[in-house]
Amino acid sequence: MKITVIGAGAIGGVIGAYLARAGENVTFVDIARDHVNAMKQSGLRIEAVDEVFTVPVKAMTVVELLASREPLDVVFLAVKAQDTEEAVLQVMDKLHDTSAVVSLQNGLCENIISSLVGQKRTIGCFVNLFADYISPGYIKYGGVGSLYIGELDGSVSSRLKEIHRVLQHWGQAKITDNIWGYLWGKLSYASVLIATALVDEKIADVIDPMENREWLVELASETLRVADKLNIQPMGFDDWEPSIIFSNNNRDRDWDEVHRQLDKHIQRLRTYKKVKTGFWRDLAIHKRKTEVPFYLHPVIELGDEVGVQTPLIQKVLSMIIEIEEGKRQMSWGNIDELRSLYSCSGACKELDN
């Protein structure tokens, strides 16, 4: 199997490096020439929790890929969500009838990919691992999580089994017949992670305080309510359990169980070397726009279609955009605003009832 990783950053770089180290036929493609040059000259260095290794790899720029005559068999697409359409359009002519594009991305990028290359050439992937691109040729792998792959129609094909076999070089990748459930499960969690990027603090230190838990759980539940209306069953992963978080009515939650689950998840987070999100890194370090609109806009739009209100998601999105535009600073005041919005919304609902 010939694999082309397009987007050799945190996710694509980590997974591709383990496959390359195992002897799989992997080529890394990235838009950053300095990153590509570093990989060509010195290999790709991965600093994981329990090991550090450098693996020699084949690497090229997007320009070099487009100039080559080689067709693409299996593409691991790992670009930022906002770059999905452009990346797919660039390589469409290199795909053949049995090519497959696997989305190692966040959000609902499978919808974009399948609209361009067709469902038969699209494979869904849920990936939850903590990694950061540090510098050209160097990626820090801060926390092992989960990876599930699945056909969009829920079938278990021979190509899915073969890709699954290859991914075992990375870790315990699994096949699922409910890939949409995992993608929506992660969307619910992503909203919480995005909210933690509104303040310059560790993820766990934002989620842990009791005064933050109710509104963060409600934030996640807005996404889960949309999924419920779409007849999608969100799946749990890495101590995040949507079935415990979800409620159509805040009073119906078993808060003792919610807190036990959150405590368990926070304990996991504190074992990771990566303690802040990629959203935070984009805002605080790289000073660039994030993927956040491509996570949250679809949830808001689908919520409008099915009659689910998403006030907290909308507020988080607007805050992130304001930080991107320099109109707002990271601070605990942002968290206070969201807590107040939640309190006001809850009071209004009580009055309506």
C-alpha positions as CSV (number, residue, x, y, z in Angstrom):
1,M,0.0,0.0,0.0
2,K,1.3,3.4,-1.0
3,I,0.4,6.1,1.4
4,T,0.7,9.8,0.9
5,V,0.3,12.0,4.0
6,I,-0.8,15.5,2.9
7,G,-0.2,17.8,5.8
8,A,2.8,16.6,7.8
9,G,2.1,18.6,10.9
10,A,1.0,17.3,14.4
11,I,-1.4,14.5,13.4
12,G,-0.1,13.6,10.0
13,G,3.5,13.7,11.1
14,V,3.0,11.6,14.2
15,I,0.9,8.8,12.5
16,G,3.0,8.8,9.3
17,A,6.3,8.6,11.3
18,Y,5.3,5.4,13.1
19,L,4.2,3.9,9.8
20,A,7.4,4.9,8.1
21,R,9.5,3.5,10.9
22,A,7.7,0.2,10.5
23,G,8.8,0.1,6.8
24,E,5.5,1.1,5.2
25,N,5.6,3.1,1.9
26,V,4.9,6.6,3.1
27,T,5.5,9.9,1.5
28,F,5.0,13.2,3.4
29,V,3.7,16.2,1.6
30,D,3.6,19.7,3.2
31,I,3.2,23.3,2.1
32,A,6.0,24.4,4.3
33,R,9.3,24.1,2.4
34,D,11.5,24.4,5.5
35,H,9.6,21.5,7.1
36,V,10.0,19.4,4.0
37,N,13.7,20.3,3.6
38,A,14.3,19.3,7.3
39,M,12.6,16.0,6.8
40,K,14.6,15.3,3.6
41,Q,17.9,16.2,5.2
42,S,17.6,14.9,8.8
43,G,14.4,12.8,8.9
44,L,11.3,13.4,11.0
45,R,11.9,13.6,14.8
46,I,9.1,12.6,17.1
47,E,9.3,13.3,20.9
48,A,6.7,11.0,22.4
49,V,5.8,10.5,26.1
50,D,7.9,7.3,26.4
51,E,10.5,7.6,23.6
52,V,12.2,10.0,21.2
53,F,13.1,8.8,17.7
54,T,14.0,10.2,14.3
55,V,13.0,8.3,11.2
56,P,14.3,8.9,7.6
57,V,11.3,9.7,5.4
58,K,10.4,10.6,1.8
59,A,9.1,14.2,1.7
60,M,8.1,16.7,-0.9
61,T,6.3,20.0,-1.2
62,V,2.9,20.4,-2.7
63,V,4.4,21.9,-5.8
64,E,6.7,18.8,-6.1
65,L,3.8,16.5,-5.7
66,L,1.7,18.2,-8.4
67,A,4.7,18.1,-10.7
68,S,5.2,14.3,-10.3
69,R,3.4,11.8,-12.5
70,E,2.7,9.3,-9.7
71,P,-1.0,8.5,-9.0
72,L,-2.2,8.5,-5.4
73,D,-3.4,5.3,-3.9
74,V,-4.3,6.1,-0.2
75,V,-4.2,9.7,0.9
76,F,-4.1,10.5,4.6
77,L,-5.4,14.0,4.6
78,A,-4.2,15.9,7.7
79,V,-4.4,19.5,6.7
80,K,-6.3,22.1,8.8
81,A,-10.1,21.9,8.3
82,Q,-10.2,25.3,6.5
83,D,-7.7,24.0,3.9
84,T,-9.6,20.8,3.1
85,E,-11.3,21.8,-0.1
86,E,-8.2,23.4,-1.6
87,A,-6.1,20.4,-0.7
88,V,-8.5,17.9,-2.3
89,L,-9.0,20.0,-5.4
90,Q,-5.2,20.1,-5.9
91,V,-4.8,16.3,-6.0
92,M,-8.1,15.2,-7.5
93,D,-6.5,14.5,-10.9
94,K,-4.0,12.1,-9.2
95,L,-6.8,9.9,-7.8
96,H,-7.9,6.8,-9.6
97,D,-11.1,4.8,-9.3
98,T,-9.9,2.8,-6.3
99,S,-8.1,5.6,-4.5
100,A,-9.1,6.4,-1.0
101,V,-8.9,9.7,1.0
102,V,-8.8,9.2,4.7
103,S,-9.5,12.3,6.8
104,L,-7.1,12.5,9.7
105,Q,-8.8,15.7,10.6
106,N,-11.2,17.3,13.1
107,G,-14.7,18.4,12.5
108,L,-16.9,17.1,9.7
109,C,-14.4,17.3,6.9
110,E,-15.6,14.0,5.5
111,N,-18.7,15.9,4.1
112,I,-16.4,18.2,2.2
113,I,-14.1,15.4,0.9
114,S,-17.0,13.1,-0.2
115,S,-18.7,16.0,-2.0
116,L,-15.6,16.4,-4.2
117,V,-14.3,12.9,-4.7
118,G,-17.4,10.8,-3.9
119,Q,-18.4,8.7,-0.9
120,K,-16.8,5.6,-2.5
121,R,-13.4,7.3,-2.3
122,T,-13.8,8.7,1.2
123,I,-13.0,7.0,4.5
124,G,-13.9,8.6,7.8
125,C,-11.5,8.8,10.6
126,F,-11.8,9.8,14.2
127,V,-8.5,10.7,15.8
128,N,-7.9,12.0,19.3
129,L,-4.2,12.5,20.1
130,F,-2.3,15.4,21.6
131,A,0.6,16.6,19.5
132,D,2.2,19.8,18.4
133,Y,4.4,20.8,15.4
134,I,7.3,22.5,17.2
135,S,9.8,23.3,14.4
136,P,10.8,22.0,11.0
137,G,11.3,18.3,11.2
138,Y,10.3,18.1,14.9
139,I,6.9,17.1,16.4
140,K,6.1,16.6,20.0
141,Y,3.7,13.8,20.7
142,G,2.2,14.7,24.0
143,G,-0.5,12.2,24.7
144,V,-1.7,8.9,23.1
145,G,-5.5,8.8,22.5
146,S,-7.9,6.9,20.2
147,L,-8.2,6.4,16.5
148,Y,-11.2,4.8,14.7
149,I,-11.7,4.5,10.9
150,G,-14.9,3.7,9.1
151,E,-16.7,3.7,5.8
152,L,-19.2,6.5,5.6
153,D,-22.0,4.0,5.0
154,G,-21.1,1.9,8.0
155,S,-19.9,-1.1,6.0
156,V,-16.6,-3.0,6.7
157,S,-14.8,-3.2,3.4
158,S,-11.5,-5.0,2.5
159,R,-9.8,-1.7,2.0
160,L,-10.8,-0.6,5.4
161,K,-9.3,-3.8,6.9
162,E,-6.1,-3.2,5.0
163,I,-5.7,0.4,6.2
164,H,-6.6,-0.7,9.7
165,R,-3.8,-3.3,9.5
166,V,-1.3,-0.6,8.5
167,L,-2.4,1.8,11.3
168,Q,-1.5,-0.8,13.9
169,H,2.1,0.4,13.5
170,W,0.9,3.6,15.2
171,G,-1.1,2.0,17.9
172,Q,-4.5,0.4,18.7
173,A,-6.5,1.8,15.8
174,K,-10.0,0.3,15.5
175,I,-12.6,-0.2,12.9
176,T,-16.1,1.2,13.6
177,D,-19.5,0.9,11.8
178,N,-20.5,4.3,13.4
179,I,-17.8,6.7,12.3
180,W,-20.3,9.6,12.4
181,G,-21.0,8.8,16.0
182,Y,-17.4,9.2,16.9
183,L,-17.1,12.4,14.9
184,W,-20.0,13.9,16.7
185,G,-18.8,12.6,20.0
186,K,-15.6,14.5,19.4
187,L,-17.4,17.6,18.2
188,S,-19.1,17.7,21.7
189,Y,-15.7,17.4,23.3
190,A,-14.0,19.9,20.9
191,S,-16.4,22.6,22.0
192,V,-15.1,22.2,25.6
193,L,-11.5,22.2,24.4
194,I,-12.1,25.4,22.3
195,A,-13.6,27.1,25.3
196,T,-10.4,26.4,27.3
197,A,-8.4,28.3,24.7
198,L,-10.2,31.5,25.8
199,V,-7.8,31.7,28.7
200,D,-4.1,31.1,28.9
201,E,-4.3,28.1,31.2
202,K,-4.0,24.3,31.1
203,I,-7.0,22.4,29.7
204,A,-7.4,20.5,33.0
205,D,-7.3,23.7,35.1
206,V,-10.2,25.2,33.2
207,I,-12.4,22.1,33.3
208,D,-11.6,21.1,36.9
209,P,-13.2,23.9,39.0
210,M,-16.7,23.1,40.0
211,E,-18.0,26.5,39.0
212,N,-17.1,25.8,35.4
213,R,-18.4,22.3,35.0
214,E,-22.1,23.1,34.6
215,W,-21.8,25.5,31.7
216,L,-19.1,23.4,30.0
217,V,-21.3,20.3,30.2
218,E,-24.2,22.4,28.8
219,L,-21.9,23.7,26.0
220,A,-21.1,20.1,25.0
221,S,-24.8,19.1,25.3
222,E,-25.8,21.7,22.7
223,T,-23.8,19.7,20.1
224,L,-25.2,16.4,21.4
225,R,-28.8,17.7,21.1
226,V,-28.1,18.5,17.4
227,A,-26.7,15.0,16.9
228,D,-29.8,13.5,18.6
229,K,-32.1,15.3,16.3
230,L,-30.1,14.0,13.3
231,N,-30.5,10.4,14.7
232,I,-26.8,10.1,15.3
233,Q,-25.5,8.2,18.4
234,P,-22.4,10.0,19.6
235,M,-19.7,7.6,20.9
236,G,-17.4,8.0,23.8
237,F,-13.6,7.9,23.9
238,D,-10.7,8.4,26.3
239,D,-12.9,8.9,29.3
240,W,-15.2,11.4,27.5
241,E,-18.7,9.8,27.7
242,P,-21.4,11.7,25.7
243,S,-24.1,9.4,27.1
244,I,-23.3,10.7,30.6
245,I,-23.0,14.4,29.5
246,F,-26.1,14.5,27.3
247,S,-29.4,15.8,28.6
248,N,-32.3,17.6,27.0
249,N,-33.0,19.1,30.4
250,N,-30.2,20.2,32.8
251,R,-32.3,19.0,35.8
252,D,-32.3,15.4,34.5
253,R,-28.6,14.9,34.7
254,D,-27.0,12.6,37.3
255,W,-24.5,15.2,38.4
256,D,-22.7,12.8,40.7
257,E,-22.0,10.6,37.7
258,V,-21.1,13.5,35.6
259,H,-18.5,14.7,38.2
260,R,-17.1,11.2,38.6
261,Q,-16.6,11.0,34.8
262,L,-15.1,14.5,34.6
263,D,-12.7,13.7,37.4
264,K,-11.6,10.6,35.6
265,H,-11.1,12.5,32.4
266,I,-9.2,15.3,34.1
267,Q,-6.9,12.7,35.7
268,R,-6.1,11.5,32.2
269,L,-5.5,15.0,30.9
270,R,-2.9,15.5,33.7
271,T,-0.9,12.6,32.4
272,Y,-0.3,14.2,29.0
273,K,2.8,16.2,28.2
274,K,0.7,18.5,26.0
275,V,-1.4,20.5,28.5
276,K,-2.9,23.1,26.2
277,T,-4.8,22.8,22.9
278,G,-3.8,23.4,19.3
279,F,-6.4,26.2,19.3
280,W,-4.5,27.9,22.1
281,R,-1.2,27.4,20.3
282,D,-2.7,29.0,17.1
283,L,-3.9,32.0,19.0
284,A,-1.1,32.5,21.6
285,I,2.0,31.3,19.7
286,H,1.4,31.3,16.0
287,K,-1.0,34.3,16.0
288,R,-3.1,32.9,13.2
289,K,-6.7,31.9,12.6
290,T,-7.9,28.7,14.0
291,E,-10.0,25.8,12.7
292,V,-12.8,26.8,15.2
293,P,-15.3,28.1,12.6
294,F,-15.0,24.8,10.7
295,Y,-15.9,23.0,13.9
296,L,-18.7,25.1,15.2
297,H,-20.4,26.7,12.2
298,P,-21.8,23.3,11.0
299,V,-23.2,22.6,14.4
300,I,-24.8,26.0,14.6
301,E,-26.3,25.7,11.1
302,L,-27.6,22.2,11.6
303,G,-29.0,23.2,15.0
304,D,-31.0,25.9,13.2
305,E,-32.3,23.4,10.7
306,V,-33.5,20.9,13.4
307,G,-34.6,23.5,15.9
308,V,-31.9,23.2,18.5
309,Q,-30.6,26.4,20.2
310,T,-26.9,26.8,20.5
311,P,-26.3,30.0,22.5
312,L,-23.1,28.9,24.2
313,I,-21.5,27.5,21.0
314,Q,-22.3,30.8,19.2
315,K,-20.8,32.8,22.0
316,V,-17.6,30.7,22.1
317,L,-17.2,31.1,18.3
318,S,-17.6,34.8,18.4
319,M,-15.1,35.1,21.3
320,I,-12.5,33.1,19.4
321,I,-13.0,35.2,16.3
322,E,-12.5,38.4,18.4
323,I,-9.3,37.0,19.8
324,E,-8.1,36.2,16.2
325,E,-8.9,39.7,15.2
326,G,-7.2,41.3,18.2
327,K,-10.4,42.6,19.6
328,R,-10.4,40.4,22.7
329,Q,-7.6,39.0,24.9
330,M,-7.3,35.6,26.5
331,S,-8.5,35.9,30.1
332,W,-10.6,34.4,32.9
333,G,-13.0,37.2,32.1
334,N,-14.0,35.3,29.0
335,I,-14.9,32.2,31.1
336,D,-16.9,34.4,33.5
337,E,-18.9,35.7,30.5
338,L,-19.8,32.2,29.4
339,R,-20.7,31.2,33.0
340,S,-23.0,34.3,33.2
341,L,-24.6,33.5,29.8
342,Y,-25.3,30.0,31.0
343,S,-26.8,31.3,34.3
344,C,-29.0,33.7,32.4
345,S,-30.2,31.1,29.9
346,G,-31.0,28.7,32.7
347,A,-33.0,31.3,34.6
348,C,-34.9,32.2,31.4
349,K,-35.7,28.5,30.8
350,E,-37.0,28.2,34.4
351,L,-39.3,31.2,33.8
352,D,-40.5,29.7,30.5
353,N,-41.4,26.5,32.3
